[in-house]
């Protein structure tokens, strides 16, 4: 046993991928414990008005807290399909891209008997965590190729403990989308442009902002002077996910832009940005001491400011592919919505690299770096507790 432990320790110590997976496993285990202990100690909060019920796994508290909020819409898609008027999801779920619910349905189908809401919710959580455990070592490798292994380890830790990183374990598409982003660059780093383009296409089938990946890959391929064949491969294959989805809504539901119409019912720019601009500027006391959900929006805006501040460094020191991806995700999403912005910034990976590089500078090592790590850990712990109990921390 001692020899086995010694070999295992040596392998982890010499393998960046193993270290990255270990960081992911430890942080996920900690957050799962926070949610489980919290739900054992305190009941979840009552539902908000118009909230789709999301109590799918009451007999499995270690999973139940991770199937909240948008998970209910994905579950509804799995039960009712898209466009069904009987679905509790707005517009029959057409405001959600198809890859994640399709994977949920496929995994739930493997379970015996008819597919249930609980099976779909459990499948969502499993898919998210598996996707995250695959994405993390790829992310570490992408970072190490551009900086160093030490910066990669720090960036990986920041990715795993950033305030809204609990979404990587929840029944949301965040982990799957992150995987498509880092896989696109991981394959591109190996000149496997077909695979990079396919990963990008899967990203555009997961989220609308997956459209940031194709131009980022094209810029990277051009920067590395790849052949016209490689450029054409990326240009043609990368957007196929969203093209297929929009054509499907056109053929089946008679509306090429059904997704955008469904999203409008969730609230537009006036509700998701302008309302908060006026609130924070004209009624700061109300913002801080009124509805506690305003504090979540404020944290979103603060993080967006930090991400925005990293962009000059990202463009100066990283390749133009990651720089363009990060810029598009930060600026476009920050301009369109402040609601859920914290989780929308998670795949803007250039910011994590920039912050990790800064924390590894001699002036920031020690207490400043430790304070950042402790602050992020406290924030993600608190937000995980709130989210698992049904608080609007989305």
C-alpha positions as CSV (number, residue, x, y, z in Angstrom):
1,X,0.0,0.0,0.0
2,X,2.8,2.4,0.8
3,X,4.4,1.8,-2.6
4,X,1.1,2.4,-4.3
5,X,0.5,5.6,-2.3
6,X,4.0,6.8,-3.1
7,X,3.5,6.2,-6.8
8,X,0.1,7.8,-6.8
9,X,1.5,10.9,-4.9
10,X,4.4,11.1,-7.4
11,X,2.1,10.9,-10.4
12,X,-0.1,13.7,-9.0
13,X,2.9,15.7,-8.2
14,X,4.3,15.5,-11.7
15,X,1.1,15.7,-13.7
16,X,-0.6,19.1,-14.2
17,X,-3.8,17.3,-15.4
18,X,-3.9,15.2,-12.2
19,X,-3.4,18.2,-10.1
20,X,-6.2,20.1,-11.9
21,X,-8.6,17.2,-11.5
22,X,-7.7,17.0,-7.8
23,X,-8.4,20.7,-7.3
24,X,-11.8,20.2,-9.1
25,X,-12.7,17.1,-7.0
26,X,-11.8,18.7,-3.7
27,X,-13.7,21.9,-4.4
28,X,-16.7,20.0,-5.7
29,X,-16.7,17.7,-2.6
30,X,-16.6,20.8,-0.4
31,X,-19.5,22.5,-2.2
32,X,-21.6,19.4,-2.2
33,X,-21.0,19.1,1.5
34,X,-22.1,22.7,2.0
35,X,-25.4,22.1,0.1
36,X,-26.1,18.8,1.9
37,X,-25.4,20.0,5.4
38,X,-27.3,23.2,4.8
39,X,-30.4,21.3,3.6
40,X,-30.3,19.0,6.5
41,X,-30.1,21.9,8.9
42,X,-32.6,24.2,7.2
43,X,-35.6,23.8,4.9
44,X,-35.4,25.4,1.5
45,X,-37.1,28.8,0.9
46,X,-40.6,29.2,-0.4
47,X,-41.0,29.5,-4.2
48,X,-40.8,32.9,-5.7
49,X,-43.8,34.2,-7.8
50,X,-43.9,32.5,-11.2
51,X,-41.0,30.2,-10.3
52,X,-41.3,26.8,-11.9
53,X,-41.3,24.2,-9.1
54,X,-37.8,22.6,-8.7
55,X,-38.1,20.1,-5.9
56,X,-37.1,17.0,-7.9
57,X,-35.0,15.0,-5.5
58,X,-36.2,15.4,-1.9
59,X,-35.1,11.9,-1.0
60,X,-31.5,12.7,-2.1
61,X,-30.4,15.9,-0.4
62,X,-26.9,15.6,-1.7
63,X,-28.3,16.1,-5.2
64,X,-31.5,18.0,-4.5
65,X,-29.9,21.4,-3.9
66,X,-28.2,21.3,-7.3
67,X,-31.4,20.9,-9.3
68,X,-32.7,24.4,-8.8
69,X,-34.2,27.2,-11.0
70,X,-33.3,26.7,-14.7
71,X,-33.0,23.0,-14.1
72,X,-36.8,22.9,-13.9
73,X,-37.0,24.3,-17.5
74,X,-34.6,21.7,-18.8
75,X,-36.6,19.0,-17.0
76,X,-39.8,20.4,-18.6
77,X,-38.2,20.1,-22.0
78,X,-37.3,16.5,-21.3
79,X,-40.9,15.7,-20.2
80,X,-42.9,17.8,-22.6
81,X,-40.5,18.5,-25.5
82,X,-40.1,21.9,-27.1
83,X,-43.1,24.1,-27.9
84,X,-45.6,22.2,-25.9
85,X,-48.3,24.5,-24.4
86,X,-48.7,22.1,-21.4
87,X,-45.0,22.7,-20.5
88,X,-44.5,24.9,-17.4
89,X,-41.5,26.4,-19.1
90,X,-42.1,29.8,-20.9
91,X,-42.8,29.3,-24.6
92,X,-42.5,25.6,-24.3
93,X,-38.8,25.9,-23.5
94,X,-37.8,27.5,-26.8
95,X,-35.6,29.9,-24.9
96,X,-33.1,27.2,-24.1
97,X,-30.6,25.7,-26.6
98,X,-31.0,21.9,-27.3
99,X,-27.7,20.1,-26.6
100,X,-27.9,20.1,-22.8
101,X,-31.5,18.8,-22.5
102,X,-30.8,16.3,-25.2
103,X,-27.9,14.9,-23.2
104,X,-30.1,14.8,-20.1
105,X,-32.8,12.8,-22.0
106,X,-30.2,10.4,-23.3
107,X,-28.7,9.7,-19.8
108,X,-32.2,9.5,-18.2
109,X,-33.3,7.0,-20.9
110,X,-30.6,4.6,-19.6
111,X,-32.5,4.3,-16.3
112,X,-35.1,1.5,-16.1
113,X,-38.8,2.4,-16.5
114,X,-40.4,5.6,-17.9
115,X,-38.4,8.8,-17.7
116,X,-39.3,10.8,-14.6
117,X,-38.6,14.4,-13.5
118,X,-36.2,13.1,-10.8
119,X,-34.2,11.1,-13.3
120,X,-33.9,14.1,-15.6
121,X,-32.8,16.3,-12.7
122,X,-30.2,13.8,-11.5
123,X,-29.0,13.4,-15.1
124,X,-28.5,17.2,-15.4
125,X,-26.4,17.3,-12.2
126,X,-24.3,14.3,-13.4
127,X,-23.7,15.7,-16.8
128,X,-22.6,19.1,-15.4
129,X,-20.1,17.6,-13.0
130,X,-18.7,15.1,-15.5
131,X,-18.3,17.9,-18.0
132,X,-16.5,20.0,-15.5
133,X,-14.1,17.3,-14.5
134,X,-13.2,16.8,-18.1
135,X,-13.0,20.6,-18.8
136,X,-10.7,21.4,-15.9
137,X,-7.5,19.5,-17.0
138,X,-8.0,20.8,-20.6
139,X,-8.3,24.3,-19.2
140,X,-5.1,23.8,-17.2
141,X,-3.2,22.6,-20.3
142,X,-4.5,25.5,-22.4
143,X,-3.3,28.0,-19.7
144,X,0.1,26.2,-19.2
145,X,0.9,26.4,-22.9
146,X,0.5,30.2,-22.8
147,X,2.0,30.9,-19.4
148,X,3.4,28.4,-17.0
149,X,2.3,25.4,-14.9
150,X,2.2,27.5,-11.7
151,X,0.0,30.1,-13.3
152,X,-2.2,27.2,-14.7
153,X,-2.6,25.8,-11.2
154,X,-3.6,29.1,-9.8
155,X,-6.0,29.8,-12.7
156,X,-7.5,26.4,-12.2
157,X,-8.1,27.1,-8.5
158,X,-9.7,30.4,-9.3
159,X,-11.9,28.8,-11.8
160,X,-13.1,26.3,-9.2
161,X,-13.7,28.7,-6.4
162,X,-14.8,31.9,-8.2
163,X,-18.0,33.2,-6.6
164,X,-20.4,31.8,-9.1
165,X,-18.5,28.6,-9.8
166,X,-21.2,26.5,-8.0
167,X,-23.0,26.6,-11.4
168,X,-20.5,24.2,-12.7
169,X,-22.1,21.5,-10.4
170,X,-25.7,22.6,-10.8
171,X,-28.2,21.4,-13.4
172,X,-27.2,24.2,-15.7
173,X,-25.4,24.2,-19.1
174,X,-22.4,26.2,-17.7
175,X,-20.0,23.2,-17.4
176,X,-21.0,21.8,-20.8
177,X,-20.4,25.2,-22.4
178,X,-17.0,25.6,-20.6
179,X,-16.0,22.2,-21.9
180,X,-16.8,23.2,-25.5
181,X,-14.8,26.4,-25.1
182,X,-11.6,24.9,-23.6
183,X,-11.8,21.8,-25.9
184,X,-11.9,24.1,-28.9
185,X,-8.6,25.7,-27.9
186,X,-7.1,22.4,-26.7
187,X,-7.6,20.9,-30.1
188,X,-6.5,24.0,-31.9
189,X,-3.2,24.0,-29.9
190,X,-2.6,20.5,-31.4
191,X,-3.5,21.7,-34.9
192,X,-6.6,19.4,-34.9
193,X,-8.8,22.0,-36.5
194,X,-11.6,19.5,-37.4
195,X,-12.0,18.6,-33.8
196,X,-11.7,22.2,-32.7
197,X,-14.5,23.1,-35.2
198,X,-16.7,20.3,-33.9
199,X,-16.2,21.4,-30.3
200,X,-17.1,24.9,-31.4
201,X,-20.2,23.6,-33.1
202,X,-21.3,21.9,-29.9
203,X,-20.8,25.2,-28.1
204,X,-23.1,27.0,-30.5
205,X,-25.7,24.2,-29.8
206,X,-25.4,24.9,-26.1
207,X,-25.6,28.6,-25.7
208,X,-26.2,31.6,-28.0
209,X,-22.9,33.1,-26.8
210,X,-21.3,30.0,-28.3
211,X,-21.1,32.3,-31.4
212,X,-18.1,33.9,-29.8
213,X,-16.1,30.7,-30.3
214,X,-16.0,30.5,-34.2
215,X,-14.5,34.0,-34.7
216,X,-12.0,33.3,-31.9
217,X,-10.9,30.1,-33.6
218,X,-10.7,31.8,-37.0
219,X,-8.5,34.6,-35.6
220,X,-6.3,32.0,-33.8
221,X,-5.9,30.0,-37.0
222,X,-5.1,33.1,-39.0
223,X,-2.6,34.2,-36.4
224,X,-0.9,30.9,-36.6
225,X,-0.9,31.0,-40.4
226,X,-2.9,27.8,-40.8
227,X,-3.9,26.7,-44.3
228,X,-7.0,28.0,-46.1
229,X,-8.4,24.5,-45.7
230,X,-8.2,24.8,-41.9
231,X,-9.8,28.2,-42.0
232,X,-12.6,26.9,-44.2
233,X,-13.1,24.0,-41.8
234,X,-13.6,26.3,-38.9
235,X,-15.7,28.7,-40.8
236,X,-18.1,26.1,-42.1
237,X,-18.4,23.6,-39.2
238,X,-18.2,25.9,-36.1
239,X,-21.6,27.6,-36.4
240,X,-23.5,24.4,-37.4
241,X,-24.9,24.0,-33.9
242,X,-26.9,27.2,-33.9
243,X,-27.7,27.0,-37.6
244,X,-29.2,23.6,-37.0
245,X,-31.2,24.7,-34.0
246,X,-32.6,27.8,-35.7
247,X,-33.5,25.8,-38.9
248,X,-35.3,23.3,-36.6
249,X,-37.4,25.9,-35.0
250,X,-38.2,27.3,-38.4
251,X,-39.3,24.0,-39.9
252,X,-41.0,22.6,-36.8
253,X,-42.5,25.8,-35.3
254,X,-42.6,28.1,-38.3
255,X,-40.3,30.7,-36.7
256,X,-36.6,31.0,-37.4
257,X,-36.1,33.3,-34.5
258,X,-38.4,31.5,-31.9
259,X,-35.5,31.6,-29.4
260,X,-35.3,35.4,-29.4
261,X,-39.0,35.7,-29.0
262,X,-39.0,33.3,-26.1
263,X,-36.1,35.2,-24.5
264,X,-38.1,38.5,-24.7
265,X,-40.6,37.0,-22.3
266,X,-37.9,36.8,-19.7
267,X,-37.3,40.5,-19.8
268,X,-35.4,42.8,-22.1
269,X,-32.6,45.3,-21.7
270,X,-34.6,47.9,-19.8
271,X,-35.4,45.3,-17.1
272,X,-32.1,43.6,-17.0
273,X,-29.7,46.5,-17.2
274,X,-31.3,50.0,-17.2
275,X,-33.4,49.3,-14.1
276,X,-30.3,48.5,-12.1
277,X,-28.3,51.4,-13.5
278,X,-31.0,53.8,-12.2
279,X,-31.3,51.9,-8.9
280,X,-27.6,51.9,-8.1
281,X,-27.1,55.5,-9.2
282,X,-30.2,57.1,-7.7
283,X,-31.2,54.8,-4.9
284,X,-28.0,53.2,-3.5
285,X,-29.5,52.8,0.0
286,X,-32.4,50.9,-1.5
287,X,-30.0,48.8,-3.5
288,X,-27.9,47.9,-0.5
289,X,-30.6,47.5,2.2
290,X,-33.7,46.6,0.2
291,X,-34.4,43.5,-1.8
292,X,-31.3,41.2,-1.1
293,X,-31.4,40.0,-4.7
294,X,-30.0,43.4,-5.7
295,X,-26.8,42.5,-3.9
296,X,-26.4,39.5,-6.3
297,X,-26.7,41.9,-9.2
298,X,-24.2,44.2,-7.6
299,X,-21.7,41.3,-7.2
300,X,-22.3,40.5,-10.9
301,X,-21.4,44.1,-11.8
302,X,-18.3,44.1,-9.6
303,X,-17.0,40.9,-11.2
304,X,-17.8,42.3,-14.7
305,X,-15.7,45.3,-13.8
306,X,-12.8,43.1,-12.8
307,X,-13.1,41.0,-15.9
308,X,-13.2,44.2,-18.0
309,X,-10.0,45.5,-16.3
310,X,-8.1,42.3,-17.4
311,X,-8.8,42.8,-21.1
312,X,-5.7,45.0,-21.8
313,X,-3.4,42.4,-20.3
314,X,-5.3,39.6,-22.1
315,X,-4.7,41.3,-25.5
316,X,-1.1,42.1,-24.7
317,X,0.1,38.7,-23.4
318,X,-2.3,36.0,-24.7
319,X,-3.0,34.9,-28.3
320,X,-5.7,36.8,-30.2
321,X,-8.1,33.8,-30.1
322,X,-8.5,33.7,-26.4
323,X,-8.4,37.5,-26.3
324,X,-11.2,37.9,-28.7
325,X,-13.3,35.2,-27.0
326,X,-12.8,36.8,-23.6
327,X,-13.6,40.3,-25.0
328,X,-16.8,39.2,-26.7
329,X,-18.1,37.3,-23.7
330,X,-17.4,40.2,-21.3
331,X,-18.5,43.2,-23.3
332,X,-21.4,41.7,-25.2
333,X,-22.9,39.9,-22.2
334,X,-22.2,42.9,-19.9
335,X,-23.9,45.2,-22.3
336,X,-27.0,43.0,-22.7
337,X,-27.8,41.9,-19.2
338,X,-26.7,42.2,-15.6
339,X,-29.0,39.4,-14.4
340,X,-27.0,36.1,-14.2
341,X,-23.9,38.0,-15.5
342,X,-21.7,36.3,-12.9
343,X,-22.2,32.9,-14.3
344,X,-22.2,34.2,-17.9
345,X,-18.6,35.4,-17.3
346,X,-17.3,32.0,-16.2
347,X,-16.2,30.9,-19.7
348,X,-14.3,34.1,-20.3
349,X,-11.2,32.2,-19.5
350,X,-8.7,34.9,-20.4
351,X,-9.7,36.8,-17.3
352,X,-8.8,33.8,-15.0
353,X,-5.4,33.6,-16.7
354,X,-4.8,37.3,-16.2
355,X,-5.7,37.3,-12.6
356,X,-3.7,34.1,-11.9
357,X,-0.7,35.6,-13.6
358,X,-1.0,38.7,-11.4
359,X,-1.3,36.6,-8.2
360,X,1.9,34.8,-9.1
361,X,3.8,38.0,-9.3
362,X,6.2,38.5,-6.4
363,X,4.3,41.5,-5.1
364,X,1.1,39.6,-4.9
365,X,2.3,36.3,-3.5
366,X,1.6,35.6,0.1
367,X,-1.0,37.6,1.9
368,X,-2.7,39.3,-1.1
369,X,-3.0,36.0,-3.0
370,X,-4.3,34.3,0.2
371,X,-6.9,37.0,0.7
372,X,-8.2,36.5,-2.8
373,X,-8.4,32.8,-2.4
374,X,-10.1,33.1,1.0
375,X,-12.5,35.8,-0.2
376,X,-13.6,33.7,-3.2
377,X,-14.0,30.6,-1.0
378,X,-16.2,32.5,1.4
379,X,-18.3,34.0,-1.4
380,X,-18.8,30.7,-3.3
381,X,-19.7,28.9,0.0
382,X,-22.3,31.4,1.0
383,X,-23.8,31.6,-2.5
384,X,-23.9,27.8,-2.8
385,X,-25.9,27.7,0.5
386,X,-28.3,30.3,-0.8
387,X,-28.7,28.6,-4.2
388,X,-29.3,25.2,-2.8
389,X,-32.0,26.6,-0.6
390,X,-33.8,28.2,-3.5
391,X,-32.6,31.8,-3.1
392,X,-32.5,33.9,-6.3
393,X,-28.7,33.7,-6.7
394,X,-28.8,33.0,-10.4
